[in-house]
Amino acid sequence: MKEILENLFKMDRQLLGEGYDNALQYIKFLLTELKIIEIPSGTKFGTWTVPDEWILKDGWVKFNGEKIIDYKKNPLSVVVGSLNISRIVSLEELKAHLHYSEEMPNATPFTYKFYEKNWGFSVPYNQVKEPNTEAVGITKEDGTPFIPRTKDRLKEGQYEVFINSEYKPGTMKIGVHTIKGKSDREILLFAHLDHAHMANDNLSAVVCLIDLANKIKAEHTVNIIFCPETIGSIAYAHTQDLSKVDFMIAVDICGNTNSILFQKSFNQEDRINRVAHLAFHSLLQDTRKGLFRNTIGSDEYVFNDPKIGIPGIMLSTWPYREYHTSEDTPEKIDYKSIENVGKAILKIIEIWEQDFIPKREVAGPLMRSKYGVQSSNKQTNLIWDYFWYALNGQKTLAELCCEHGLVWEIALKAIEEMEVDGIISRVKKQNNESRRSGISKVGKQKTSKKKHKRLSR
């Protein structure tokens, strides 16, 4: 994983363009069956439009003939999406186009304005501000005029700003690696491939899914998707057939040492939320749980839209200090955290496929000792009695385990033994097609220019 991440980090992965395309081709070298969907810029999907390709050749700011900001020395110094510009500006105007982070004073922030046609530069806070020693001890209570605790390092005068960039029609590309299962039911795994010069965001998730490509052994057909964040998943949802998809998982930022953050789908009653809960419980992983997009969000945002109707969760190790700055570099990646997220995904798929709707076929109390669930703890026995009464063929085993606080493996073993004895039967599960009546219409939406292509290269 380390070598793959470091190689991808060297590529200038904008939403569209040569750097992103090179990264996708590198993944195709690793996953030779990768298919590539191509969608031209200008294509409209709902309220969104695939942007043109942005090409940056150079950018700098000069003061008194000396470069004080230089893109060629710091690739994050030009705001992503900046327009072409060459003119003299005042300090006041320059400051209106500068971006910096007081929380990370020595780092250059990753700033993007892809959908806002403007220009700007990103710099370390300490390059433009310094402590104001005159302000120490000054308070407003004593009537002394307020003196700011910082003052500008930049001097009054004229600044020469130069950005050599252009927008031109291009092609957005989405990589899809398919792992065929015995079933035609599908699971989608997403990691966004853009965000140039960032490592944890989101190359950590990209290498996580590349690693899983050789580990997944599932009944479902699993599609691993690499795309530009948001606009890529929007395009996928509008152009691909989603009628057989049971759920999706977005993986975003998983290479720092925090515990795993599991954010639920928009509909908290979706079965995937119960299955994920049981998976983390089984793995004994330290996990934080959150509501849909309550902390951060990524490509699950798109699929949870009720008009699309795919339950989607997000796995991450957010937050981390280096987020969206020049300090998000490969040497800070924790690969054990990436592996733990991968294990969680495998366990979620495993439990989803083991899960079924059990129905009790006999009357009377359960002889708990016969199935290894008798306990010296009265409360534990009571839980099993409640669980036994709840086996009415209406809910899946995963849902029942969550409701009654039972460990998945123990409950599954007991239920399977009961099934052998003929006292439990399986109710055929309903797939999700009935509640996705709008999907086929969305999936067949035509692009506004030429038809998108799905190519194997």
Legacy VTK file of the C-alpha trace (Angstrom):
# vtk DataFile Version 3.0
C-alpha trace
ASCII
DATASET POLYDATA
POINTS 457 float
0.000 0.000 0.000
2.792 2.413 0.889
4.413 2.337 -2.555
1.052 2.720 -4.314
0.072 5.722 -2.202
3.430 7.430 -2.686
3.273 6.930 -6.461
-0.262 8.333 -6.690
0.689 11.296 -4.499
3.126 12.508 -7.183
0.313 12.927 -9.719
-1.598 16.221 -10.030
-5.080 14.775 -9.495
-7.556 17.544 -10.365
-11.216 16.737 -11.138
-10.382 16.367 -14.828
-7.100 16.310 -16.665
-3.826 14.592 -17.354
-2.764 14.084 -13.743
-6.046 12.460 -12.750
-6.052 10.329 -15.916
-2.511 9.151 -15.175
-3.573 8.156 -11.666
-6.510 6.165 -13.050
-4.255 4.441 -15.572
-1.854 3.548 -12.753
-4.741 1.917 -10.880
-5.653 0.070 -14.081
-2.103 -1.277 -14.179
-2.751 -2.726 -10.707
-6.367 -3.784 -11.370
-6.216 -4.855 -14.996
-9.981 -5.403 -15.318
-10.716 -1.764 -14.444
-13.354 -0.266 -16.741
-13.353 3.467 -17.432
-16.523 5.517 -17.849
-15.978 8.740 -19.795
-18.327 11.713 -19.483
-17.685 14.987 -21.343
-17.543 18.289 -19.511
-20.745 20.272 -19.849
-22.895 17.204 -19.193
-25.748 18.094 -16.840
-27.024 15.869 -14.037
-29.838 17.455 -12.057
-28.515 20.750 -10.695
-24.877 19.800 -11.353
-22.725 20.132 -14.479
-19.454 18.336 -15.211
-16.903 21.192 -15.243
-14.345 21.936 -17.908
-10.785 20.810 -17.446
-8.656 23.326 -15.556
-5.023 23.551 -16.614
-2.474 25.478 -14.553
0.938 26.233 -16.045
2.343 28.803 -13.633
1.422 31.280 -10.922
3.235 33.769 -8.720
3.113 37.069 -6.842
5.970 39.594 -6.989
6.773 42.524 -4.734
9.571 44.882 -5.737
10.515 42.448 -8.491
10.928 39.470 -6.120
8.637 36.438 -6.061
7.018 36.086 -2.657
4.577 33.354 -3.791
5.649 30.775 -6.360
3.526 27.871 -7.662
6.589 26.023 -8.945
7.993 25.893 -5.425
4.656 25.262 -3.712
1.976 23.526 -5.851
-0.798 24.439 -3.389
-0.066 28.158 -3.617
-2.514 28.799 -6.488
-6.173 28.278 -5.580
-7.571 25.368 -7.598
-9.775 26.700 -10.385
-8.178 30.148 -10.497
-8.735 32.208 -13.616
-5.972 33.502 -15.846
-4.685 36.864 -14.573
-1.732 39.206 -15.102
-1.907 42.645 -13.496
-0.763 44.999 -10.783
-2.908 45.090 -7.616
-2.819 46.946 -4.328
-2.096 45.219 -1.038
-5.760 45.580 -0.118
-6.894 43.795 -3.283
-4.265 41.075 -2.904
-5.329 40.383 0.673
-8.904 39.821 -0.536
-7.573 36.937 -2.656
-5.260 35.330 -0.085
-6.188 32.179 1.834
-4.439 30.931 4.961
-5.132 28.949 8.134
-4.547 30.385 11.593
-4.937 26.883 13.061
-2.051 25.578 10.903
0.161 28.677 10.699
3.109 27.033 8.936
1.066 25.106 6.383
-0.391 26.106 3.036
-4.140 25.373 2.900
-5.623 23.362 0.042
-8.161 25.818 -1.396
-10.419 25.131 -4.351
-12.920 27.295 -6.216
-13.721 24.961 -9.080
-17.304 26.103 -9.395
-16.548 29.782 -8.657
-14.819 31.656 -11.451
-12.269 33.746 -9.553
-8.587 33.776 -8.704
-6.546 33.452 -5.539
-3.418 32.296 -3.740
-2.914 30.117 -0.652
-0.075 30.866 1.756
1.040 29.918 5.264
-0.486 32.174 7.893
2.974 33.047 9.224
3.929 34.427 5.818
1.317 37.174 6.009
0.810 37.704 9.755
3.093 38.159 12.758
2.458 38.697 16.489
1.961 42.331 17.455
4.031 42.828 20.620
2.398 46.223 21.200
-0.902 44.464 21.933
0.382 42.455 24.909
-1.497 43.428 28.079
-3.782 45.925 26.330
-7.456 45.555 27.250
-10.562 47.474 26.295
-11.640 47.884 29.947
-8.996 50.533 30.667
-10.203 52.726 27.832
-7.113 52.188 25.688
-7.924 51.834 21.963
-7.927 48.237 20.802
-4.650 47.096 19.196
-4.807 43.849 17.149
-2.670 41.015 18.444
-1.310 40.421 14.929
-0.070 42.710 12.211
0.603 42.244 8.509
3.992 41.081 7.311
3.106 42.242 3.804
4.042 45.845 3.123
1.956 48.544 1.498
2.647 48.933 -2.189
1.939 47.415 -5.560
2.005 43.685 -6.180
2.332 41.932 -9.522
0.041 38.904 -9.721
0.302 36.310 -12.464
-1.633 33.096 -13.077
-1.267 31.245 -16.363
-4.303 28.968 -16.469
-7.084 27.973 -18.819
-10.374 26.110 -18.903
-11.113 23.864 -21.848
-13.630 21.112 -22.634
-12.438 17.813 -21.217
-13.547 14.387 -20.118
-14.325 13.271 -16.576
-13.333 9.663 -15.938
-14.650 7.115 -13.466
-12.868 3.814 -12.830
-14.942 0.726 -12.009
-13.396 -2.558 -10.899
-15.984 -5.353 -10.792
-15.613 -8.465 -8.644
-18.199 -10.886 -9.971
-20.180 -12.849 -7.416
-22.611 -15.729 -7.675
-25.493 -13.283 -7.273
-26.421 -10.393 -9.530
-27.187 -8.290 -6.452
-24.578 -5.519 -6.092
-22.569 -3.658 -3.487
-20.783 -0.392 -4.330
-17.548 0.756 -2.680
-16.471 4.352 -3.408
-13.228 6.278 -2.945
-12.637 9.648 -4.565
-9.369 9.964 -6.485
-9.082 13.745 -6.835
-7.609 16.260 -4.317
-4.149 16.886 -5.728
-1.194 16.883 -3.320
-3.264 15.355 -0.491
-2.380 11.925 0.939
-4.854 10.985 3.658
-7.586 12.829 1.741
-8.162 10.609 -0.090
-5.379 8.315 -1.272
-5.715 6.433 2.015
-9.160 5.221 0.917
-7.998 4.566 -2.643
-5.232 2.211 -1.491
-7.647 0.643 1.009
-9.997 -0.380 -1.814
-7.158 -1.438 -4.118
-5.963 -3.745 -1.341
-9.490 -5.122 -0.844
-9.841 -5.937 -4.555
-7.861 -9.147 -4.018
-9.468 -10.014 -0.673
-13.183 -9.745 -1.378
-14.874 -13.128 -1.816
-18.581 -12.438 -1.872
-21.878 -13.797 -3.111
-22.695 -10.272 -4.274
-21.119 -8.621 -7.266
-18.951 -5.857 -5.802
-18.124 -2.727 -7.786
-15.154 -0.697 -6.542
-15.409 2.842 -7.917
-12.716 5.516 -8.137
-14.015 8.926 -9.192
-13.861 12.685 -8.622
-15.681 13.440 -5.372
-19.399 14.296 -5.579
-19.645 15.106 -9.297
-18.205 11.672 -10.122
-20.658 9.808 -7.917
-23.518 11.975 -9.223
-22.576 10.990 -12.763
-22.326 7.317 -11.798
-25.752 7.365 -10.153
-27.358 9.001 -13.187
-25.775 6.840 -15.880
-25.518 3.354 -14.383
-28.187 0.775 -13.570
-28.673 0.825 -9.800
-31.704 -1.466 -9.646
-29.728 -4.378 -8.172
-27.643 -2.407 -5.660
-28.312 -3.326 -2.009
-26.057 -0.716 -0.376
-22.939 1.368 -0.849
-20.007 2.352 1.348
-18.015 5.548 0.889
-14.474 5.406 2.264
-12.838 8.780 2.845
-9.816 9.678 4.980
-8.793 6.485 6.773
-5.035 6.865 7.198
-4.712 8.565 10.593
-4.762 6.974 14.036
-8.253 7.955 15.212
-10.854 5.305 15.887
-13.096 4.543 12.932
-16.005 6.922 12.419
-19.072 5.101 11.080
-21.699 7.523 9.786
-25.124 6.053 9.204
-27.283 6.256 6.121
-29.880 9.016 5.785
-32.669 6.626 6.801
-31.588 5.412 10.224
-33.833 2.357 9.872
-31.828 0.968 6.923
-30.552 -2.545 7.597
-27.018 -1.582 6.615
-26.751 0.483 9.811
-27.513 -2.585 11.950
-25.150 -4.767 9.961
-22.297 -2.253 10.290
-22.926 -1.958 14.037
-22.665 -5.742 14.434
-19.531 -5.864 12.267
-17.657 -3.396 14.449
-18.881 -5.172 17.569
-17.614 -8.497 16.202
-14.209 -7.041 15.362
-13.972 -5.376 18.796
-12.848 -2.210 17.046
-13.052 1.127 18.815
-15.724 2.887 16.792
-17.507 6.223 16.833
-20.990 6.441 15.352
-22.647 9.459 13.796
-25.737 10.420 11.873
-25.761 10.934 8.119
-23.252 13.695 7.193
-23.342 14.969 10.775
-19.546 15.239 10.951
-18.246 15.004 7.402
-19.564 13.566 4.172
-18.439 12.202 0.843
-19.966 10.172 -1.975
-22.624 8.532 0.230
-24.289 11.952 0.015
-25.436 11.202 -3.528
-26.853 7.707 -3.079
-28.891 8.414 0.052
-31.013 10.898 -1.903
-34.544 9.433 -1.636
-34.929 9.905 -5.396
-31.970 7.523 -5.850
-32.702 5.346 -2.843
-29.465 3.465 -2.182
-28.620 3.115 1.526
-25.087 4.403 1.944
-22.753 4.668 4.926
-19.388 6.341 5.303
-16.259 5.012 7.010
-13.459 7.355 8.006
-10.872 8.129 10.680
-11.688 11.849 10.637
-10.647 14.284 12.061
-6.938 14.893 11.624
-4.864 18.002 12.085
-3.349 18.140 8.597
-6.699 18.150 6.763
-6.651 20.212 3.548
-3.129 21.544 4.078
0.357 20.995 2.694
1.082 18.849 5.753
-1.198 16.046 4.532
1.765 14.046 3.239
2.520 10.324 2.721
4.943 10.021 5.630
2.112 10.771 8.073
-0.081 7.882 6.886
-0.881 5.121 9.382
-1.333 1.952 7.325
-2.675 -0.042 10.261
-5.692 2.268 10.327
-6.238 1.668 6.613
-6.101 -2.092 7.203
-8.643 -1.823 10.030
-11.114 -0.005 7.767
-10.602 -2.722 5.149
-11.328 -5.438 7.717
-14.508 -3.620 8.722
-15.704 -3.513 5.098
-15.079 -7.233 4.678
-16.969 -7.976 7.904
-19.904 -5.789 6.865
-20.197 -7.691 3.575
-19.884 -11.025 5.386
-22.660 -10.281 7.887
-24.925 -8.784 5.212
-24.673 -12.002 3.215
-25.148 -14.256 6.245
-28.176 -12.305 7.388
-31.692 -13.640 6.793
-35.211 -13.376 8.179
-35.825 -16.171 10.723
-39.326 -17.356 11.575
-40.283 -19.509 14.541
-42.266 -22.628 13.583
-43.079 -24.015 17.031
-45.034 -22.720 20.018
-43.847 -22.551 23.597
-40.711 -21.296 25.352
-37.232 -21.960 24.004
-35.162 -24.612 25.772
-32.140 -22.368 25.975
-29.680 -24.980 27.222
-30.333 -27.134 24.128
-28.844 -24.402 21.922
-26.035 -23.207 24.174
-27.585 -19.936 25.258
-28.583 -20.754 28.843
-26.879 -18.395 31.290
-26.467 -18.055 35.051
-27.443 -14.422 34.506
-31.200 -13.988 34.739
-31.188 -10.849 32.570
-29.328 -12.640 29.766
-31.890 -15.439 29.796
-34.676 -12.874 29.678
-33.084 -11.275 26.594
-33.122 -14.650 24.830
-36.767 -15.144 25.784
-37.678 -11.779 24.264
-35.594 -12.617 21.196
-37.385 -15.980 20.825
-40.783 -14.322 20.945
-39.670 -11.783 18.309
-38.906 -14.471 15.675
-42.096 -13.760 13.747
-40.656 -13.597 10.235
-40.802 -9.802 10.054
-37.205 -8.749 10.747
-33.752 -9.971 9.800
-31.441 -11.602 12.298
-29.156 -8.546 12.208
-32.044 -6.258 13.105
-33.089 -8.557 15.947
-29.531 -8.818 17.294
-29.294 -5.038 17.467
-32.690 -4.680 19.119
-31.903 -7.277 21.791
-28.199 -6.608 22.249
-27.013 -10.025 21.078
-23.603 -10.875 19.622
-23.947 -11.740 15.938
-21.835 -14.914 15.937
-23.566 -16.393 18.996
-27.060 -15.663 17.707
-26.261 -16.945 14.206
-24.867 -20.231 15.554
-27.912 -20.806 17.765
-30.404 -19.948 14.997
-28.627 -22.212 12.478
-28.848 -25.100 14.959
-32.551 -24.395 15.410
-32.933 -24.360 11.641
-31.384 -27.839 11.398
-33.914 -29.030 13.996
-36.741 -27.602 11.897
-37.992 -25.120 14.481
-36.759 -22.100 12.493
-37.419 -21.417 8.816
-36.124 -18.717 6.503
-38.432 -16.125 5.031
-37.440 -15.092 1.539
-35.947 -11.601 1.689
-37.421 -8.808 -0.369
-34.855 -6.934 -2.408
-34.969 -3.171 -2.643
-36.248 -2.829 -6.202
-39.823 -2.173 -5.127
-38.851 0.996 -3.252
-36.636 2.224 -6.073
-39.192 2.816 -8.749
-37.405 5.992 -9.803
-33.989 4.431 -10.285
-34.425 3.022 -13.762
-35.437 6.460 -14.979
-32.435 8.073 -13.333
-30.102 5.358 -14.518
-31.060 5.923 -18.139
-30.699 9.703 -18.114
-29.003 10.883 -21.276
-26.022 13.171 -21.217
-26.491 16.635 -22.637
-23.692 16.237 -25.162
-22.473 13.001 -26.681
-23.384 9.744 -25.007
-21.026 8.683 -22.186
-18.751 5.755 -22.914
-17.703 2.844 -20.756
-14.395 1.596 -22.043
-11.954 -1.145 -21.212
-8.473 0.096 -21.995
LINES 1 458
457 0 1 2 3 4 5 6 7 8 9 10 11 12 13 14 15 16 17 18 19 20 21 22 23 24 25 26 27 28 29 30 31 32 33 34 35 36 37 38 39 40 41 42 43 44 45 46 47 48 49 50 51 52 53 54 55 56 57 58 59 60 61 62 63 64 65 66 67 68 69 70 71 72 73 74 75 76 77 78 79 80 81 82 83 84 85 86 87 88 89 90 91 92 93 94 95 96 97 98 99 100 101 102 103 104 105 106 107 108 109 110 111 112 113 114 115 116 117 118 119 120 121 122 123 124 125 126 127 128 129 130 131 132 133 134 135 136 137 138 139 140 141 142 143 144 145 146 147 148 149 150 151 152 153 154 155 156 157 158 159 160 161 162 163 164 165 166 167 168 169 170 171 172 173 174 175 176 177 178 179 180 181 182 183 184 185 186 187 188 189 190 191 192 193 194 195 196 197 198 199 200 201 202 203 204 205 206 207 208 209 210 211 212 213 214 215 216 217 218 219 220 221 222 223 224 225 226 227 228 229 230 231 232 233 234 235 236 237 238 239 240 241 242 243 244 245 246 247 248 249 250 251 252 253 254 255 256 257 258 259 260 261 262 263 264 265 266 267 268 269 270 271 272 273 274 275 276 277 278 279 280 281 282 283 284 285 286 287 288 289 290 291 292 293 294 295 296 297 298 299 300 301 302 303 304 305 306 307 308 309 310 311 312 313 314 315 316 317 318 319 320 321 322 323 324 325 326 327 328 329 330 331 332 333 334 335 336 337 338 339 340 341 342 343 344 345 346 347 348 349 350 351 352 353 354 355 356 357 358 359 360 361 362 363 364 365 366 367 368 369 370 371 372 373 374 375 376 377 378 379 380 381 382 383 384 385 386 387 388 389 390 391 392 393 394 395 396 397 398 399 400 401 402 403 404 405 406 407 408 409 410 411 412 413 414 415 416 417 418 419 420 421 422 423 424 425 426 427 428 429 430 431 432 433 434 435 436 437 438 439 440 441 442 443 444 445 446 447 448 449 450 451 452 453 454 455 456
